[in-house]
Amino acid sequence: MDFAEHGAEAPEKQGIGEYLVRHLREYGLLFALIAIMAFFQIVTDGTLLKPVNVTNLLLQNSYIVIMALGMLIVIVSGNIDLSVGSVMGFVGALAAVMIVEWEMSTAVTMVTCLVAGGLIGAAQGYWIAYWKIPSFIVTLAGMLVFRGASLWLLEGQSLGPFPREFQMLANGFVPDIFPQGVSQAVADLLGQKRVNVLALCTGLVAAGLIVWMELKARAQNKAYGMAGEPQAFFLARIGIVAIALIFILFKLSTFRGLPNVLITMGVLTIIYAFFTGRTVTGRRIYALGGNEKAAKLSGIKTERLTFLAFVNMGVLAGIAGMVFAARLNSATPKAGFALELDVIAAVFIGGASMSGGVGKIVGAVVGAFLMGVLNNGMSIMGIGIDYQQVIKGLVLLAAVIFDVYNKSKQG
């Protein structure tokens, strides 16, 4: 909520408890993720946060996170894309055919797959934006079309393996640039067998940047007379985020360091967070989802924005398809099956509204990892896939009910 309309004295008039109640939608997810991780850490006897499992969590959820970034923009614009899982599988199949059967280079294959993803998004976005066919119908058709196209392209069989340079997309790690002596000295200091100093330094620098940006943004808001969250809550929030980031990167540093796909996810998250929060086009997408008629009357080219939202979704599905295929080291006809449900669930759980116009990139990323922690924790506990699906469905339902409840209170 923007406190500017209530005057600069607002923060003094409300405590942390009242602020949390009024902003439960925004910050409840962070506390939920922490609580779920703490629960699984206890019931799995510490297995959840072992370095190898933290690395697996990142690798297993990388393609979900990548597609959630695009899905958030689609949902914020007031639409939905049911085809992303099938498009992801199709692009992975295309990459396998190009590399394994046609013996094309990895670079050419990657560029071609990105273009293919963009063209698929454009084809679907055209009917949705300019012909006003509901996105649910168009992308449902796309889900069926590209599921069949994957089967046709692979002739019903798995295809692989991929060359090492393609596998590096998902299974590669950034080498430590520090000398062995430095790494060993840091490892001895921390009581570890080995430490990837680059990963550790990345965590420290990233945490420092987050704290600096948050403090800078708070100072700017004060300078413009815009009130924010209570100081105690602000310090606690950025402290939790910074400590969590350092902790995760420390865990990675004691295993194999920074996964290549983590760099990809991080860069994409920063780009999309900047795009949605700091650019005119990003704000216009929120206006489009909030009220399309009003946005159109104000001069926003709503059709073009909708079209580009689906082109963007197609490109990200293409990236996810290559990451998924590289991780498995093969393309399979069932790749991406029902994955669109996990992507959509991650975005809704992350705080996006069903009616459009509401949602944040960080929320979508946290929602994706919350779903990933649920999957991983339940698998470690030996819970069957049937119960896992039931629990995930109930979590999604709870998120949607919470969204409706919040809207009814605000209304």
Steps between C-alpha positions, in 0.01 A plus 500: 500500500624850423503700823563825314127558471471483879785736568855456623391434857351161414798291616489660844133413541523129438702224657666197349196281570259735324738542209535124460122454498460762230785358291454132569459430129846640423703363789306193609660299221852563631403383847320199353814397308716534812250298708474223238878477465540486880236226521661280234848566641382358833298203374771396250773514767682780321499344153309787338777756546799277433722657230426229243124533554507881483678467166243246381218732606639775278557268205162328529304826516701707255264452205196567723651830614593602145148439370340657808663832405316501168180356646483782752497756218233303313280473811556864599382598151173318573570180304630149557719257305421129528745400228833574669570139603436371149700782340787425736492133403478583129798735510703239689408245233599745227838555668557122517415447135724788389801393709476120500347423159594803290837549678463876520708710737381588849506874428285472186263264679454735796427800280258297287318370807461852641360620168266199485371577850443863406313406182276259692421776749435742215264257326295459817523865600372610159164323542466614859600863452355586161213254461395517865477121533527412872853403597367192680367358171798594281763366739296189577510431126872577503554254784346222291671604175853515641457188708419319176782681319751374758383142452526540123844662513646232728301217340384397846851426629760675716789663316849572635761533635610861454857628465668633812464868402120466479479309828686788667180706471348309790770281651804727482656700784695826499866421579660664803726784386690512832827308543491161672697637794242771567213252473666261742575777748135613496386138534724450806372826649138388460566142609410352160676248278479735203347836414435663163606855588334649191159367610554623855606847382203513263267442794663773707497751212141419404382537861687830530342631179151405615549679834644806326217519244233459768655773717533727198138444396381568856701823514356613167146428616561706813640785294185504285275484806393142429459290811606138511505204733588541869876520551525192722315289244706646214828410671374152591384434143819602324702321768314174442540528122872581522574221749299248296689596182839467667397168656387351165814615320713364787333161456569512126861600562562186706379274216580591139452876500270709281286303252490660154122490508499705824680778313238477224214515750660786691562714193150439363341577837687831528410597142131418542478662844647819352272478195178458698585748774704773335398531134202668334415185304502294818257738670277496195470121522365541853259766374389262223422225749336736746254649249550436130237749382638779715854417385393514136322833549814643660697429183664170591529261207343208680503260205873540448574453871294182511672371187847572641411335833440172315810539282702546819334194654592294195867605518522413871329165435769443236777572753333270753467227237873505429585505873265207565641294212858580602431393858356163388763470224222393266168614359198287582144505361363554851725798582300789645186292553269688743788736585283799410301427817809539719592825323152649534476383861836663581381836364167492686662383822753781451224760532372558147130572466267289286347814352834651392679822588660366820818301555875533542797324345654424840169350611492269197857384569427439869178320405695274263751411769223445753350242266847356446567468873162329543582250223851437625410477869211262441717282274770477769232399751383226262153648446340351188439705186124466554513674837747755364255604230218532755713717731619724214142541383387603847786752525394655168136510607598669826696765308203575272256512793738740675504719189119511484476569875744790473306651211169473686653680799642776282171532313 
